[in-house]
Amino acid sequence: MDRISRRSQGLEGVRFGDHRISSLIFADDVVLLAPSSLDLQHALGHFAAECEAAGMRVSTSKSEAMVLDRKKVACTLQVGGEVLPQVEEFKYLRVLFTSEGRMDCEFDRRIGAAAAVMRSMYRSVVVKKELSRKAKLSIYQSIYVPTLTYGHELWVMTERVRSRIQAAEMSFLRRVAGRSLRDRVRSSVTREELGVEPLLLHIERGQLRWLRHLFRMPPGRLPGEVFRACPTGKRPRGRPRTRWRDYVSRLAWECLGVPPEELEEVSGEREVWAFLLRLLPLRPGSR
């Protein structure tokens, strides 16, 4: 697939700072990127031709077109005479992407998936008296938490999202502790009794750990290059959306006391950064 992608690359691709990104590939899952529907059709034609030359073909039943824009823009793509459906959202590597570039629907999916997990093992695990708390918490850590927090390293945690994550977390833990909201016991007391770290700390520690990986990536690694790039163009009118880099820089400043201009230097010290992450405090306002 890498060879097919290299041979089919042309001038198409989305410019991000000084970089041009034409495709994303994971195994046989491919995303083609272009600044216009005409360029994308051209790239798709080249890609489909290279696939056929290698004895493969593009599955039109599993392929979709989407335009990243706050306004609705038509994009008609064809492969072998078949028109690909245009969608407002699609999943790639288990993460939901929307045409408006928002993460709200992905948060809804993660919380919904976690709720489905809890429902599926509610009687057999969560409230089963014959099962020890240790076993229940082991299942919580190995199944429930990964389902709820998949892809959390790149989340921008607004107060609303933080509140929803805490609610989903405590929905499971209260039942393990044999409590309900009517008991009016603080979440921190329940966590301390169960010996469980706040889930928000787990998320924020993972985000800061990923930040260090980005700083340490050598030239040529796409995640690091995109992180360092300075996109051109103007932001639309109104309150701008928070960029992940701004969010995580503020997180490091507020929780670790590391100013943005020193982030790269401090995160480069592995033992120092690991020590700071172990001491990461819970942000004000968390329950």
Secondary structure, DSSP 8 states (H G I E B T S, - for coil): -HHHHHHH--S-SEEETTEEE-EEEETTEEEE--SSHHHHHHHHHHHHHHHHHTT----GGG--B----SS-----EEETTEEE-B-SEEEETTEEEETT--SHHHHHHHHHHHHHHHHHTIIIIIT-TTS-HHHHHHHIIIIIHHHHHTTGGG----HHHHHHHHHHHHHHHHHHTT--GGG---HHHHHHHHT---HHHHHHHHHHHHHHHHHH--TT-HHHHHHH----S---SSS----HHHHHHHHHHHHH---GGGHHHHHT-HHHHHHHHHT----TT--
